[in-house]
Amino acid sequence: MSEISVEEQAKNLGWTDPDEWKGEPPPNGLKTAEEFIEAGDNTLAIAKENNDRLQRELSELKQSVVELKDITTRKHTSDREAGYNLSYREIDKQRTAAIEDADPEAVKAVEARKTALQEQQRKENEEAAQTQVLKGNQDALTTFAANNTWVTDDYVLSQELQKAGQWLTNKDPTITNNPKAYLEEAAKLVRQAYPDHEVFREAPSLDSGGAQVSSPPSRSEGFSSIPAGDKATFRKLVSQSIFEDTKEGRAEFMRMYDE
């Protein structure tokens, strides 16, 4: 059996003869068969080193995401998404570097990191949505009861309200998606059934809106106004090149506090 030539060995590993190459050459230039095989011999060692480094960075990035979550769960969904976008930018930079290094194993590792982060983001978005629904229902009920004290003061009327609510949900199950409208519609049915009840003559109109609730204080006064723990998170993100410790970088970080 004849010995396989260097060129044949290289082609079996994916090498393309420079004379047969089509299109733009790679950034590092075309390799000879010998150079291609020599580079291949070092691939596993390089891939292992890169993978170890990426695993370390992934661990740090996950910790950063956890810390960002602690901030963004107290803010609007767009703020939480902004935190993830910063992480995605960092991952995209690492993927670009891996491609330029012609390291397919590193590319796969970076893509796996991005997939894991996307899955975490999806789960957190679902949890945030569920939490928001529960909070919205509770807030609507609290406000409604405060503006309509007969809900807790009059047993008969409160029972009638529950019956009206059940009747409405049987008619249209989606009505509970808007808890404020659902409660007001149920109360309207109770009012229609008891138009002369003294409670309704004295109670404020459903459309009055009740007492105005003041907005929570804004935390956009400046970087110095945020808690020490959040400042520490910012410094860690700076060390990972997600933010820059400049006036602009702090301003971008502070935007995550604005409603």
C-alpha positions as CSV (number, residue, x, y, z in Angstrom):
1,M,0.0,0.0,0.0
2,S,1.4,3.4,-1.0
3,E,2.0,6.0,1.6
4,I,-0.5,8.9,1.7
5,S,1.0,12.2,0.6
6,V,1.1,15.2,2.9
7,E,-1.4,16.9,0.5
8,E,-3.8,14.0,0.7
9,Q,-3.6,13.9,4.5
10,A,-4.3,17.6,4.6
11,K,-7.2,17.4,2.2
12,N,-8.7,14.6,4.3
13,L,-8.7,17.1,7.2
14,G,-10.4,19.8,5.2
15,W,-7.5,21.6,3.6
16,T,-7.9,23.3,0.2
17,D,-5.1,23.7,-2.2
18,P,-4.3,27.5,-2.7
19,D,-4.6,26.9,-6.4
20,E,-8.1,25.6,-6.0
21,W,-9.2,28.3,-3.5
22,K,-12.2,30.4,-4.6
23,G,-13.2,33.7,-3.2
24,E,-11.5,35.9,-0.7
25,P,-8.6,34.3,1.2
26,P,-8.9,33.9,5.0
27,P,-7.6,36.8,7.2
28,N,-4.4,34.8,8.1
29,G,-3.7,33.8,4.5
30,L,-3.7,30.5,2.8
31,K,-1.7,27.6,4.4
32,T,0.4,25.0,2.7
33,A,-0.5,21.4,3.4
34,E,2.4,21.1,5.9
35,E,1.3,24.3,7.7
36,F,-2.3,23.1,7.8
37,I,-1.4,19.8,9.4
38,E,1.0,21.4,11.9
39,A,-1.8,23.8,12.9
40,G,-4.1,20.9,13.3
41,D,-1.8,19.1,15.6
42,N,-2.0,22.2,17.9
43,T,-5.8,22.5,17.6
44,L,-6.8,20.4,20.5
45,A,-4.3,22.1,22.9
46,I,-5.5,25.5,21.7
47,A,-9.2,24.5,21.9
48,K,-8.7,23.2,25.4
49,E,-7.0,26.3,26.6
50,N,-9.7,28.5,25.0
51,N,-12.5,26.4,26.4
52,D,-11.1,26.6,29.9
53,R,-10.8,30.4,29.5
54,L,-14.3,30.6,28.1
55,Q,-15.7,28.5,31.0
56,R,-14.1,30.9,33.5
57,E,-15.5,33.9,31.7
58,L,-18.9,32.1,31.5
59,S,-18.9,31.7,35.3
60,E,-18.1,35.4,35.8
61,L,-20.7,36.4,33.2
62,K,-23.4,34.3,34.9
63,Q,-22.6,36.0,38.2
64,S,-22.9,39.3,36.5
65,V,-26.3,38.3,35.1
66,V,-27.4,37.3,38.5
67,E,-26.3,40.7,39.9
68,L,-27.9,42.5,37.0
69,K,-31.1,40.5,37.7
70,D,-31.2,41.8,41.2
71,I,-31.3,45.3,39.8
72,T,-33.6,44.8,36.8
73,T,-36.2,42.8,38.5
74,R,-37.1,46.0,40.3
75,K,-37.4,47.9,37.1
76,H,-39.2,47.9,33.8
77,T,-38.9,44.9,31.5
78,S,-36.9,47.0,29.0
79,D,-34.3,47.7,31.6
80,R,-33.9,44.0,32.2
81,E,-33.5,43.4,28.5
82,A,-30.9,46.1,28.3
83,G,-28.8,44.2,30.8
84,Y,-29.0,41.1,28.7
85,N,-28.1,43.0,25.6
86,L,-24.9,44.1,27.2
87,S,-24.0,40.5,27.9
88,Y,-24.8,39.5,24.3
89,R,-22.5,42.2,23.0
90,E,-19.7,40.8,25.1
91,I,-20.4,37.3,23.7
92,D,-20.5,38.6,20.2
93,K,-17.1,40.2,20.6
94,Q,-15.7,36.9,21.9
95,R,-17.3,35.0,18.9
96,T,-15.8,37.4,16.5
97,A,-12.4,36.9,18.1
98,A,-12.8,33.1,17.9
99,I,-13.7,33.3,14.2
100,E,-10.6,35.5,13.5
101,D,-8.5,32.9,15.3
102,A,-9.9,30.2,13.0
103,D,-10.8,28.2,16.2
104,P,-14.1,26.3,15.5
105,E,-14.1,24.8,19.1
106,A,-14.0,28.2,20.6
107,V,-16.8,29.4,18.3
108,K,-18.9,26.4,19.4
109,A,-18.2,27.2,23.1
110,V,-19.2,30.8,22.6
111,E,-22.4,29.9,20.8
112,A,-23.3,27.5,23.6
113,R,-22.8,30.3,26.1
114,K,-25.2,32.5,24.1
115,T,-27.8,29.7,23.9
116,A,-27.6,29.2,27.6
117,L,-28.0,32.9,28.3
118,Q,-31.0,33.1,25.9
119,E,-32.7,30.2,27.7
120,Q,-32.1,31.9,31.1
121,Q,-33.5,35.1,29.7
122,R,-36.6,33.3,28.3
123,K,-37.3,31.7,31.7
124,E,-36.8,35.0,33.6
125,N,-39.1,36.8,31.2
126,E,-41.8,34.2,31.8
127,E,-41.3,34.5,35.6
128,A,-41.4,38.3,35.4
129,A,-44.6,38.2,33.3
130,Q,-46.3,35.9,35.8
131,T,-45.1,38.1,38.7
132,Q,-46.4,41.2,37.0
133,V,-49.8,39.6,36.4
134,L,-50.1,38.6,40.1
135,K,-48.9,42.0,41.2
136,G,-51.4,43.7,38.8
137,N,-54.3,41.6,40.2
138,Q,-53.3,42.4,43.8
139,D,-52.9,46.1,43.1
140,A,-56.2,46.3,41.3
141,L,-58.0,44.5,44.1
142,T,-56.4,46.7,46.8
143,T,-57.2,49.9,44.9
144,F,-60.7,48.8,44.2
145,A,-61.4,47.8,47.8
146,A,-60.0,51.1,49.1
147,N,-62.3,53.1,46.8
148,N,-65.3,50.8,47.5
149,T,-65.3,49.9,51.1
150,W,-68.6,47.9,50.8
151,V,-66.5,45.1,49.4
152,T,-65.3,44.3,52.9
153,D,-68.0,46.0,55.0
154,D,-71.1,44.4,53.5
155,Y,-71.3,40.6,53.4
156,V,-74.3,40.4,51.1
157,L,-72.9,42.8,48.6
158,S,-69.4,41.2,48.7
159,Q,-71.1,37.8,47.9
160,E,-73.0,39.4,45.1
161,L,-69.8,40.8,43.7
162,Q,-68.3,37.3,43.7
163,K,-71.3,35.9,41.9
164,A,-71.2,38.7,39.3
165,G,-67.5,38.0,38.8
166,Q,-68.1,34.3,38.2
167,W,-70.9,35.1,35.8
168,L,-68.6,37.4,33.8
169,T,-65.8,34.9,33.6
170,N,-68.2,32.2,32.5
171,K,-69.3,34.5,29.7
172,D,-65.8,35.7,28.8
173,P,-62.8,34.0,30.5
174,T,-60.4,36.6,29.1
175,I,-62.0,39.5,31.0
176,T,-59.7,38.7,34.0
177,N,-56.7,39.7,31.9
178,N,-57.7,43.3,32.8
179,P,-58.4,43.0,36.6
180,K,-59.4,46.7,36.9
181,A,-62.1,46.5,34.2
182,Y,-63.2,43.1,35.5
183,L,-63.8,44.4,39.0
184,E,-65.6,47.5,37.7
185,E,-67.8,45.5,35.5
186,A,-68.7,43.1,38.3
187,A,-69.5,46.0,40.6
188,K,-71.6,47.6,37.9
189,L,-73.8,44.5,37.9
190,V,-74.1,44.6,41.7
191,R,-75.1,48.3,41.5
192,Q,-77.7,47.5,38.9
193,A,-79.2,44.8,41.2
194,Y,-79.2,47.1,44.2
195,P,-79.7,50.6,42.8
196,D,-81.3,52.0,46.0
197,H,-78.8,50.5,48.4
198,E,-77.5,53.2,50.8
199,V,-73.9,52.1,50.3
200,F,-74.0,53.0,46.7
201,R,-75.5,56.4,47.3
202,E,-72.7,57.2,49.6
203,A,-69.8,55.4,47.9
204,P,-67.6,57.3,45.4
205,S,-68.1,56.7,41.7
206,L,-66.2,53.8,40.2
207,D,-64.9,56.3,37.6
208,S,-63.7,58.7,40.2
209,G,-60.4,56.9,40.5
210,G,-60.1,57.4,44.2
211,A,-57.2,59.1,45.9
212,Q,-54.2,59.9,43.7
213,V,-51.2,57.8,44.6
214,S,-48.0,59.6,44.4
215,S,-45.2,58.2,42.2
216,P,-42.3,56.5,43.9
217,P,-39.2,58.8,44.1
218,S,-37.0,58.6,41.1
219,R,-33.5,57.2,41.5
220,S,-32.1,59.0,38.6
221,E,-30.6,61.8,40.7
222,G,-27.1,60.5,40.1
223,F,-24.7,57.7,40.5
224,S,-23.9,58.7,44.0
225,S,-27.5,58.1,45.1
226,I,-27.6,54.4,44.4
227,P,-26.9,51.8,47.1
228,A,-23.3,50.6,47.7
229,G,-24.2,47.1,46.5
230,D,-25.3,48.4,43.1
231,K,-22.1,50.5,42.9
232,A,-20.1,47.4,43.5
233,T,-22.0,45.6,40.7
234,F,-21.2,48.5,38.3
235,R,-17.5,48.3,39.2
236,K,-17.5,44.6,38.4
237,L,-19.2,45.1,35.1
238,V,-16.6,47.7,34.3
239,S,-13.8,45.2,35.0
240,Q,-15.5,42.9,32.5
241,S,-15.7,45.7,29.8
242,I,-19.5,45.7,29.8
243,F,-19.5,49.3,31.0
244,E,-16.8,52.0,31.0
245,D,-16.1,53.9,34.2
246,T,-16.8,57.2,32.5
247,K,-19.5,59.8,32.7
248,E,-21.2,58.3,29.8
249,G,-20.8,54.7,31.1
250,R,-22.3,55.7,34.5
251,A,-25.1,57.5,32.7
252,E,-25.9,54.3,30.7
253,F,-25.9,52.3,33.9
254,M,-28.1,54.8,35.7
255,R,-30.7,54.6,32.9
256,M,-31.5,51.2,34.2
257,Y,-32.9,52.9,37.3
258,D,-35.4,55.1,35.3
259,E,-38.9,54.1,35.1
